[in-house]
Amino acid sequence: MGKHAKPSGKSLTTAPDGGARARPLPLRSTVRLRRPVDIWHKPALSAVVAMAVPDLTLYALGRLDLILYTSAGALCALYAHGLPYAARARTLLWVVLGMAASLGIALTAASLTASAAVLVVLASLLAAAHKMACEATRIGPPGNLILTFVAASAFFVPQRLGQVPLHIALALGAGALAWLVCMAPGLVRPRGPERIATARALEAAAGLLRTRADGGAESDGVAHARHTTAAAVNAAWHTLFLVPARTPARAAARAGLERLLVRAESALGEGAEAGADTEAERLREWAHLLRSGGPLPEVPLTAVQAEELAGVVAEGAGPVGVGSAAAGFGLRQPAPGAQRGVRAVLARLAPGSPLLPIGARVAAGCVLAGWASLAVGVGHPYWAVVTAASIYQANTTLSWQRAFQRTVGNLLGLVLFSVLLPLIHTGPLTMIALALACQFGAEACITRNYWLGSVWVTPMALLLTEFGARLPETTLIADRWIDTVVGAVVGLACCVLVTNRRAADRIDAALERVTVAEAAAHRLLAEAPAPGADDARETGWARDRLAGSLVELREAVEVAAGEWWQRALPEERIARAERGGHRTLAGLVRRLETPALAA
C-alpha cells in the first residue's frame, strides 16, 4: 500500500486496559531530508521531454490555451520507471487510458453543469477512485496525485461539450509521446530496471552482513536490516518474474541476475562470521557493476542452488512467457497459487478491504474541503480538493506528515512564484522554460522530502493555469494559499475522524498467512534434503511464500502503528511471528546452500 511508515525502533505504546489508545503525531521526522531515490532523474527527464515537445508545438501554433490537455498525457511519463520494459509498456498504456478517461469525465461534467458544489462532489468521488485504484494496483509513485491534480483542475475549466473529443485526443496524443519517451531507454539498456532491482537487493544484503557483524545476531538494527533485505530480495524476484525470456539471449541475461539474487538472499541465512565484511564488499561491488552497465559477474553457487536454478521451471507457458529458451537456462517461476493481474487487484478491493476506509476518507475530506473553500469565497476550489486528496496516506501519522509538508511546501512555493513573476511576464517561451524547470526540480527534490518537492510543484501548477486564463497575481496567490490551508485542515480532520479500524484486522490476516507459510516450511525442513531439482524447487517456493508473508506482516504492522486511534496491537505475537518466521526463512536458505547429498 504505497509508502509506509518506517520502523521507529521503539515499541508501540499500549493502553493499560488493552483497548484503543491515541498515539502522538511526529514533527521532527516530518521535515527531515532523506537521500534521494536512486533513479529520480529518470522520471524527471522523461516528464521534461514529454512536456517540452507538445508545449513548443502549441507555442508554434499559437494555442497555449490547450496546454492543460497535453500536460495531462505528458505527465503520464512519471509512472512505471521501476518496471521492466515489457511490464512498463502495459502499465503505461493503462495509465494513459486512465488519465484520458478521468479527463473525459471531468470535462464532460464541466460542460454539463456550472454548479461548483456539484463539481466538487464529482471531483471528490473521482479522487477517491484514483486513490483506491492506485493502491490496489500498487503502481508506486507518484500514485494518485497526478491523476487527481489533472482531473480536479479540468472539472473547473470552462468547457463546451463539442470541445471534449478534441481535448481528450490531445491528451491521448501527448500520452502516446510519453509512452515512447519512457520506452526509449530500452533501446540503450534493455535490462536496466531488473539490474537496478537486483542491485538494490545486493546492497541491502551487504548492509545486513555489516550490521550483523557490528551489532550481534539479535539487535534491533539487525532485525530492521533483515526485514529490509527480505523486502528488497522479494521485490527483486517479483521484478525478474516480469521479465520475458523468449530468446536465449534474454534467458541468459535473466539467469545471470537470478544467480546474483540467490547469492544476495543467502545473507538471510548466514550468522556473524569473520568473512562477513569481505562478502559485503563483494556484494557492493557486484551492485556497482549492475548499476554502471558492466558485464554480469560470475557468481559461484552451491550444488543445491545450481540445481534449483536448473530445475525450477513451470509446466507449460507461465506468466513470464517461458519457452524452450527459458527452460534451457532453468529460470525460476513464482510460487503457484498466488493471485496476479486483475484478480489480485479485485481481491484487494473486495468487501472488508483496508482500502475502503481510505477511499471513504478521501471522498469525505475532498468534498468538505471543496465546499469549505467555496464558503470562504474561492471561485475555483479544485486546489483544496487536490490538497485534501494528496494528504491521505496509509495511516493517520503519514497523513499528518503529508498535510504539514504540503502546507509548508506550498507556502514556500508561492513565495518562489512571486519571485519569478518578473520573468513570467517576459513572455510565453519563458513561461514554458520555467514550467519545465519546475517540473525537473520537483522530481529532483520530492524523494528527499515531500515539502521540498512541493516548493517546485506549486509554481509549476500555477504556470499551467496561467496559460489558459490570466488572473491577477494577488488573487491567484491568495486563492492557492487559502485552498491549501483549507484542504489540509479539513482533510486532516476527516482523516482523524474516519479512522482505519481495519488496519489491525489486516495484521490478524497477515499473522495467519505467516503461520501457514511457516508450518509448511517446517514440514519441508523436517524431511531430509533429497538430491535433484524437485526438492530445490519446493524449497524455493516455500521460501518465496514465507518471505512474502513476512514482508506483508511488517507492512501491516507499520500501517496500523501509524493510526492515531487504534486498538492495542498484539505486539508479543507479532514479535514471536517475526522472530520465528525469519529463523525458519534462514533455515530454508541454508537448505539451499547445503551441498546436495549426492554431491
Secondary structure, 3 states (H helix, E strand, C coil): CCCCCCCCCCCCCCCCCCCCEECCCCCHHHHCCCCCCCCCHHHHHHHHHHHHHHHHHHHHHCCHHHHHHHHHHHHHHHCCCCCCHHHHHHHHHHHHHHHHHHHHHHHHHHHHCCCHHHHHHHHHHHHHHHHHHHHHHCCCCCCCHHHHHHHHHHHCCCCCHHHHHHHHHHHHHHHHHHHHHHHHHHHCCCCHHHHHHHHHHHHHHHHHHHHHHHHCCCCHHHHHHHHHHHHHHHHHHHHHHCCCCCCHHHHHHHHHHHHHHHHHHHHHHCCCCCCHHHHHHHHHHHHHHHHHCCCCCCCCCCHHHHHHHHHCCCCCCCCCCCCHHHHHHCCCCCCCCCCCHHHHHHHHCCCCCCHHHHHHHHHHHHHHHHHHHHHCCCCCCHHHHHHHHHHCCCCHHHHHHHHHHHHHHHHHHHHHHHHHHHHHCCCHHHHHHHHHHHHHHHHHHCCCCHHHHHHHHHHHHHHHHHHHCCCCHHHHHHHHHHHHHHHHHHHHHHHHHCCCCHHHHHHHHHHHHHHHHHHHHHHHHHCCCCCCHHHHHHHHHHHHHHHHHHHHHHHHHHHHHCCCEECCCCHHHHHHHHHHHHHHHHHHHHHHHCCCCCC
